Amino acid sequence: MSEQISLKQAEQKVFKTAVNDGLWDLLIAGVLFQFAFAPLLSPSLGDWWSSAVFVPFWAFLFIIIWLVRKYVVTPRIGSVKFGAARKKKLTWLTTTMLILNILAFLIGLSLAYSADPGSGLIHIILLGIMVLLVSSLASYFLNIVRIFIYGLLFVSALLIGEWSFAVYQTAHHGFPITFGIAAGIIIITGLATFFRLLKNNPLPKINGISRENV
């Protein structure tokens, strides 16, 4: 019985540490940076290509995160085989988030190609709701409160940008500024979380010698 409890506790600890390594933060920051830079490219590339041009960036970011997690994070925190309950929960979360992200993508396309300027506010509200749903679910299932805060940052950047455009006619709806600031906040938080993980989880020693010194 005590062994089962220990294994469960070990699984919970590894899972919590694995999803709280700061790398997800950097991935989320990448999304916000796209919203910051895409409007600057839109006049020359068009709405479609100003987003599609980021595909190589996403591929590069995914590869970097995968390599860092495999060769830097995993040797420090270890890895376990998650139980059926945990896998079921993650599968449900992944499926739900995929559906919500597809809906958010369709709303974004509808907003980009809408011929009715008056429908912009409706699309923005719907996009904001979708982002809050995704961030709320991820925050709940991963037990990381700041993911929900990032959702609030996204919505705040969206609304403040639209407000600055309506009041001051800010270029590109103010998105390069609002989303750039929001992305910067998330990057600083993610890096701080990552380096704290490295500090609190040094590489295990081999024959009394730390692997960091080998």
Protein Blocks (a to p, Z undefined) as FASTA:
>chain_A
ZZmmmmmmmmmmmmmmmmmnommmmmmmmmmmmmmmmmmmmmmnojmlmmmmmmmmmmmm
mmmmmmmmmmmmmmmnopadddfklmmmmmmmmmmmmmmmmmmmmmmmmmmmpcblklmm
mmmmmmmmmmmmmmmmmmmmnopaklmmmmmmmmmmmmmmmmmmmmnopghhlmmmmmmm
mmmmmmmmmmmmmmmmmmmmccddeehiafklZZ
